[in-house]
Amino acid sequence: MKIFLSTFGTESNTFATYPTSLANFRRGRWSDNGIENAAAGPWSGPAKLWHAQATARGWTICQSIHTFTEPAGTVSRAAYEEIRDRILNDLREGGPVDAVMLFLHGAMVADGYDDCEGDLVTRMRQIVGPTTKIGIELDLHAHMDHVLLDASDLIVIYKAYPHIDYNDRAQELFELMERTLSGEIQPKMALFDCRSMGLFPTTPEGPMKKFVADMMAAEGRNGILSLSLNHGFPWADVPLAGAKMLAVADGDPSIADAAAEEFGRYFYRIRKDASLKFTSMGKAMEIAGAPRDKPLLLADVSDQSGAGAPGDTNHLVRALLDANISNAVFGPIWDPAAVDICFQLGIGTRSRLRIGGKFEPHSGLPLDLDAEVVFLKRDAFQESDKKENMSIGDIAVIKSAGVEIVLSSIRTNVYSPSFFLNHGVTLGDKAVIGVKNLYKHTDIFAPLVSEQLYVATPGLCQPDFDTLDFKRLPRPMWPFEDDPLNCDP
């Protein structure tokens, strides 16, 4: 067997005004000398797994670029086309292959391309012809329609939000691909449009945890090979947005159709109860002022880089200072200029500093404060999944009125407590821990805190979708319309 591997992804927030460029990909996660030589991480995990599995079986492997970059605005046309065309040329030069396996995000939008993944895979199909098998792994915050289904043979999507199962899903896809290549199975895919948009965590006790368990229990029974709920990415104004249910069946398209509709309607029935709940800033400050045994965690959900926001607003840290809530920590705020100034000042220096509010119309006002530089670190890192180190650039920690503020030179989320603990910040003695995250921190921080609130701050990733200027979404769509499928009780 001969297999072609490539990785190409980002999540495009179409409301962001700063574009994603080729330099963003090259500065992010980039390997063009084989995925086996790339640094370990969530972005490289799937293709590394496929490479190891294919090598163990003695298959011939050819590869192209493997690259992911931090979510931001629409990808520039030049950047998308250059990387796309490099992948396509490498596929042509690799000669005939039995299978193509791709790790893509699914929510990449470029100038002139609403559906980058659909465009890429359709062009790949034209190169390899109808008999080569194409398998794809996607993030569950993807956009999908039949363009991608028609061009591919197998699609597997993360089941977990937060995304802790990317390697599990890669293993699932490889096993399905191996069975397909051997002739044991003949995958048929179907998609059901759930006409819904939102954020649906899967790890807390509740309807989504059971939904995922029920999906997994159905796989391997009655002809069903794989089930995936594509949650969709809610901060992209594109015609193929929204949640979709994907089913893969063996040989019989009608089984796939029935399973996609059954589980799609199942999800639709629980969508309201399964949605992440948000707290207003005023209520969050009221709760933050009450005494407790463990810290309160406040997530600044509207300005988190994991959904394409700049990560430089000051709304929540300003609210903590205005409420005289001391003994708190907040971070990260993306501000490379302020980080540079802190390195010039040095640890222990007190100075008037202006932080945040720089990079985007949604960034709000900068914050001027008297602060002390308490920690500095070049080439800092944090742990991800307790085994992988993620670079977070240069870090400066400043302290003002009892609030420690972590400034970063690159855009990043908080993946673990090591983001703070590695940089001189203690957590157990804090009254409040503030993070610029949406949800990925939740399970990891749970043992350290008394309560976690998802605070609806102003920002680019506003959870109140009615405040965003959507023009191209397919309608009807929940929550804009109450019952688009006309099946609520």
C-alpha positions in Angstrom: 0.0 0.0 0.0 1.1 3.6 -0.7 -0.4 6.4 1.4 -0.1 10.2 1.1 -0.2 12.3 4.3 -0.7 16.0 4.9 -2.0 18.4 7.6 -3.4 21.9 6.9 -5.7 23.8 9.2 -6.8 26.9 11.0 -10.2 28.2 12.3 -11.2 31.4 10.6 -13.3 34.0 12.5 -14.8 36.0 9.6 -15.6 38.9 12.0 -11.9 39.4 12.8 -10.3 42.2 10.8 -6.7 41.0 10.9 -6.0 38.3 8.2 -4.2 35.0 8.6 -1.0 35.1 6.4 1.6 32.7 5.2 3.8 34.0 7.9 1.3 33.0 10.6 1.4 29.4 9.4 5.2 29.4 9.2 5.5 31.0 12.7 2.9 28.6 14.0 3.2 24.9 13.5 5.0 24.0 10.3 6.9 20.9 9.1 7.9 20.2 5.5 10.4 17.5 6.2 8.1 14.8 7.5 5.6 14.6 10.3 7.8 12.1 12.1 10.3 15.0 12.7 7.7 17.5 13.8 7.3 18.5 17.5 4.7 16.6 19.4 1.4 18.4 19.9 -2.3 18.2 19.1 -1.7 19.6 15.6 0.9 16.9 14.7 -0.6 14.0 16.6 -3.0 12.5 14.0 -0.5 12.4 11.1 2.3 11.1 13.5 0.0 8.3 14.4 -0.9 7.5 10.8 2.8 7.6 9.9 3.7 5.2 12.7 0.8 2.8 11.8 1.7 2.8 8.1 5.4 2.2 8.8 4.6 -0.7 11.1 2.7 -2.3 8.2 5.4 -1.8 5.7 3.4 0.7 3.6 5.1 3.3 1.4 4.6 6.8 2.7 4.7 10.1 0.8 4.0 13.4 2.5 3.5 17.1 1.9 3.4 20.0 4.3 2.0 19.6 7.8 0.9 23.0 9.2 -1.6 24.5 11.6 -1.9 28.0 12.9 -3.7 29.9 15.7 -7.3 30.9 14.8 -7.6 34.4 13.5 -9.3 36.2 10.6 -9.8 35.1 7.1 -6.8 33.5 5.4 -5.3 35.6 2.7 -5.9 34.2 -0.8 -2.2 34.0 -1.5 -1.4 32.0 1.7 -4.2 29.5 1.1 -3.4 29.0 -2.5 0.3 28.6 -2.0 -0.1 26.0 0.7 -2.9 24.2 -1.2 -1.0 24.1 -4.4 2.1 22.8 -2.7 0.1 19.9 -1.3 -1.5 19.2 -4.7 1.8 19.3 -6.5 3.4 16.9 -3.9 0.4 14.6 -4.4 1.0 14.6 -8.2 4.7 14.1 -7.9 4.1 11.3 -5.4 2.6 9.3 -8.2 -0.4 6.9 -7.9 -1.4 6.3 -4.2 -3.8 3.9 -2.7 -5.0 6.3 0.0 -4.8 10.0 1.0 -5.1 10.8 4.7 -5.6 14.4 5.8 -5.8 16.2 9.1 -7.8 19.4 8.5 -9.6 21.7 10.8 -12.8 22.2 8.7 -13.5 25.9 9.4 -10.8 27.5 7.3 -12.1 30.4 5.2 -9.9 32.3 2.8 -10.4 35.3 0.6 -12.5 33.9 -2.3 -13.0 30.5 -0.6 -15.9 29.9 1.8 -15.0 26.2 2.1 -11.2 25.7 1.9 -11.4 22.1 2.8 -14.0 21.3 0.2 -11.9 23.1 -2.4 -8.7 21.3 -1.5 -10.2 17.8 -1.3 -12.2 18.3 -4.6 -9.0 19.2 -6.4 -7.3 16.2 -4.8 -10.0 13.9 -6.1 -9.5 15.3 -9.6 -5.8 14.3 -9.3 -6.1 10.8 -7.8 -9.2 9.7 -9.6 -12.2 7.7 -8.3 -10.5 4.6 -6.9 -8.0 6.1 -4.5 -9.5 6.4 -1.0 -9.5 9.7 0.7 -9.9 9.9 4.5 -10.1 13.1 6.6 -10.1 13.9 10.3 -11.8 17.2 11.3 -12.2 19.3 14.4 -15.8 19.3 15.5 -16.0 23.1 15.1 -16.0 22.6 11.3 -18.2 23.6 8.5 -19.5 20.8 6.2 -21.7 20.1 3.3 -21.9 17.6 0.5 -19.0 19.1 -1.4 -16.6 17.5 1.1 -18.6 14.3 1.4 -18.7 13.9 -2.4 -15.0 14.3 -2.7 -14.0 11.9 0.1 -14.6 8.3 1.2 -14.2 8.6 5.0 -14.6 11.5 7.4 -14.1 11.2 11.2 -14.7 14.2 13.5 -13.6 14.7 17.1 -16.3 13.6 19.5 -15.0 15.5 22.6 -15.2 19.2 23.4 -12.8 20.1 24.8 -10.7 18.4 22.2 -9.0 15.6 24.0 -9.7 12.8 21.5 -7.8 13.9 18.4 -5.5 10.8 18.5 -8.4 8.5 19.3 -10.2 9.7 16.3 -7.0 9.4 14.2 -6.8 5.8 15.2 -10.4 5.3 14.3 -9.9 6.8 10.9 -6.8 4.7 10.2 -8.6 1.5 11.1 -11.5 2.3 8.9 -9.2 3.2 6.1 -7.3 -0.1 6.5 -10.5 -2.1 6.4 -11.6 -0.1 3.3 -8.3 -0.7 1.5 -8.5 -4.4 2.2 -12.1 -4.6 0.8 -13.6 -5.6 4.1 -15.9 -2.6 4.2 -17.4 -0.1 1.7 -18.1 3.2 3.5 -21.1 5.3 2.6 -21.6 8.7 4.2 -24.6 10.8 5.0 -25.1 14.2 6.5 -28.1 15.6 8.4 -28.5 19.4 8.9 -29.4 20.1 12.5 -30.2 23.8 11.8 -28.5 24.8 15.1 -25.6 26.9 16.1 -23.9 27.1 19.5 -21.4 25.7 22.0 -22.0 22.2 23.3 -19.4 20.9 25.8 -19.3 17.1 26.0 -17.4 16.4 29.2 -19.7 17.6 32.0 -22.5 15.4 33.3 -25.5 16.1 31.2 -27.2 15.5 27.8 -24.1 15.9 25.6 -22.0 13.4 27.6 -24.8 10.8 27.2 -25.2 11.8 23.5 -21.5 11.0 22.8 -21.8 7.7 24.7 -24.9 6.7 22.7 -23.0 7.6 19.5 -20.1 5.4 20.4 -22.4 2.5 21.5 -24.1 2.5 18.1 -20.8 2.3 16.2 -20.1 -1.2 14.9 -23.7 -2.3 15.1 -26.4 -2.7 12.5 -24.1 -1.6 9.7 -23.0 1.7 11.3 -19.2 2.2 11.1 -18.9 5.7 12.6 -21.0 8.6 13.9 -19.8 12.2 14.4 -21.6 15.4 15.4 -20.1 18.4 13.7 -20.9 21.2 16.2 -20.0 23.9 13.7 -18.0 27.1 14.4 -20.3 29.9 15.4 -18.1 32.9 14.6 -18.0 32.5 10.8 -20.6 34.0 8.5 -20.6 31.4 5.7 -23.5 29.6 3.9 -22.4 26.1 5.1 -22.3 27.0 8.9 -24.3 25.2 11.6 -24.3 21.8 13.3 -24.5 18.7 11.1 -24.7 15.0 12.0 -22.4 12.7 10.0 -23.0 8.9 9.7 -20.8 6.4 8.0 -22.3 3.0 7.1 -21.0 -0.1 5.5 -22.2 -0.5 1.9 -25.8 0.7 2.3 -26.4 4.5 1.9 -29.9 4.1 3.4 -28.4 3.0 6.7 -26.2 6.1 6.8 -29.1 8.3 5.9 -31.3 6.9 8.7 -28.5 7.0 11.3 -27.6 10.6 10.4 -31.2 11.7 10.8 -31.9 9.7 13.9 -28.9 11.1 15.8 -29.3 14.5 14.2 -32.8 14.8 15.6 -31.6 13.4 18.9 -29.1 16.2 19.2 -31.7 18.8 18.1 -33.9 17.7 20.9 -31.2 18.3 23.6 -29.6 21.4 22.0 -31.0 23.9 24.5 -30.1 22.0 27.6 -26.7 21.0 26.1 -25.6 24.6 25.4 -22.9 26.3 27.5 -24.4 28.8 29.9 -22.9 32.3 30.3 -22.8 34.9 33.1 -22.9 38.6 32.7 -20.0 40.7 33.9 -22.0 42.4 36.6 -23.2 39.1 38.0 -19.6 37.7 37.8 -18.3 40.6 39.9 -21.0 40.2 42.4 -20.1 36.5 42.8 -16.4 37.3 42.9 -16.8 39.5 45.9 -18.2 36.8 48.1 -15.8 34.8 50.4 -15.0 31.1 49.5 -12.6 28.4 50.4 -11.1 28.0 47.0 -10.6 30.4 44.1 -13.4 31.4 41.8 -12.5 31.0 38.1 -13.7 33.5 35.6 -13.4 32.8 31.9 -13.2 35.8 29.6 -15.0 33.9 26.7 -15.4 36.7 24.2 -11.7 37.5 23.7 -10.0 34.1 23.5 -7.6 33.4 20.8 -8.8 29.8 20.4 -11.8 31.2 18.4 -9.9 33.9 16.5 -10.1 36.9 18.9 -6.9 38.9 19.5 -6.7 38.2 23.2 -5.9 41.8 24.2 -9.1 43.2 25.8 -9.0 44.5 29.3 -12.7 44.4 30.3 -12.5 41.6 32.9 -9.2 42.7 34.5 -10.5 46.3 34.6 -13.7 45.1 36.3 -11.6 43.2 39.0 -9.6 46.4 39.7 -12.7 48.6 39.8 -14.4 46.2 42.2 -11.3 46.3 44.5 -10.9 42.5 44.2 -7.3 42.0 45.1 -5.3 38.7 45.4 -6.3 37.8 41.9 -4.5 36.7 38.7 -5.6 37.3 35.1 -4.1 36.2 31.8 -3.0 36.1 29.2 -3.2 39.5 27.6 -1.5 39.6 24.2 0.7 42.6 24.1 4.2 42.1 22.7 5.0 45.8 23.0 4.2 45.8 26.8 6.2 42.6 27.2 9.2 44.2 25.6 8.9 47.3 27.8 8.8 45.0 30.9 12.0 43.3 29.8 13.6 46.7 29.4 12.4 47.7 32.9 13.5 44.5 34.7 12.1 42.6 37.6 11.2 44.7 40.6 10.7 47.9 38.6 7.6 50.0 39.3 6.3 52.0 36.4 3.2 53.4 34.7 2.2 50.9 31.9 -0.4 50.9 29.1 -1.6 47.3 28.3 -3.9 45.7 25.8 -6.5 47.4 23.6 -4.3 47.5 20.5 -5.0 45.0 17.8 -8.6 45.0 16.6 -11.7 47.2 16.6 -13.2 44.8 19.2 -10.1 45.2 21.4 -11.6 48.1 23.4 -9.6 50.7 25.3 -6.0 50.1 26.6 -5.6 50.0 30.4 -3.3 52.4 32.1 -2.0 51.3 35.5 0.8 51.6 38.0 2.4 48.2 38.1 5.5 46.3 39.3 7.2 43.8 37.0 7.4 40.6 39.1 8.4 37.9 36.6 10.1 37.7 33.1 10.7 34.6 31.0 12.0 34.3 27.4 10.8 31.4 25.3 8.2 30.3 27.9 6.0 27.2 27.6 3.0 25.6 29.2 2.0 22.0 29.3 -0.8 20.5 27.2 -2.4 17.2 28.0 0.2 16.7 30.8 2.8 15.5 28.3 3.4 18.1 25.6 5.0 21.5 26.0 3.5 24.3 24.0 5.5 27.5 23.3 3.9 30.7 24.5 6.6 33.1 23.5 8.0 35.7 26.0 6.1 36.2 29.2 6.0 39.2 31.6 4.0 39.2 34.8 3.0 42.5 36.3 1.2 43.3 39.6 -1.2 46.2 40.2 -3.4 46.7 43.3 -3.1 43.0 44.2 -4.0 41.7 40.7 -1.2 39.8 38.9 -1.5 40.1 35.1 0.2 37.8 32.7 1.3 39.4 29.4 2.3 37.3 26.4 4.2 38.1 23.3 2.2 35.7 21.2 -1.5 34.8 21.1 -2.3 31.8 23.2 -5.0 30.2 25.4 -4.5 28.7 28.9 -4.2 24.9 28.5 -3.2 24.0 32.0 -2.3 25.5 35.4 1.3 25.4 34.3 0.6 28.6 32.3 0.6 30.4 35.7 2.7 28.1 37.8 5.7 28.1 35.5 5.8 31.8 35.7 6.0 32.6 39.4 2.2 32.8 40.0 0.6 30.8 42.8 -3.1 29.7 42.4 -4.3 28.1 45.6 -4.1 31.3 47.6 -6.0 33.4 45.1 -9.5 34.7 45.5 -10.0 34.9 41.7 -8.3 33.2 38.7 -9.2 34.9 35.4 -8.4 33.2 32.1 -8.9 34.2 28.4 -10.5 30.9 27.4 -13.8 29.6 26.4 -14.0 26.0 27.7 -10.8 24.0 27.2 -9.5 24.8 30.7 -12.6 23.6 32.6 -11.9 20.0 33.4 -8.2 20.6 34.2 -8.9 23.5 36.6 -11.9 21.9 38.3 -10.0 20.4 41.3 -8.3 23.8 42.0 -11.4 26.1 42.2 -14.7 26.4 43.9 -16.7 27.4 40.9 -16.2 28.3 37.2 -18.2 31.0 35.4 -18.1 31.7 31.6 -18.3 35.5 31.5 -20.0 37.2 28.6 -17.5 40.0 28.2 -17.5 42.4 25.2 -15.4 41.0 22.4 -15.0 39.4 19.0 -16.3 36.0 20.1 -19.5 37.3 21.8 -21.8 34.4 22.8 -24.8 36.6 22.2 -25.0 35.9 18.5 -27.8 38.5 18.0 -25.1 41.2 18.5 -23.1 39.9 15.5 -23.7 41.1 11.9 -24.5 37.7 10.3 -25.6 38.1 6.6 -24.9 34.8 5.0 -26.0 32.1 7.4 -28.5 29.5 6.2 -31.9 30.3 7.7 -33.8 29.2 9.6 -31.2 28.5 12.3 -31.5 28.1 16.0 -31.2 30.2 18.2 -32.2 32.9 15.7 -35.4 31.0 15.1 -36.9 29.0 17.9 -37.6 25.6 16.2 -36.3 25.4 12.6 -37.0 21.7 12.3 -40.5 22.0 13.8 -40.1 19.1 16.2 -39.8 20.6 19.7 -42.5 19.4 22.0 
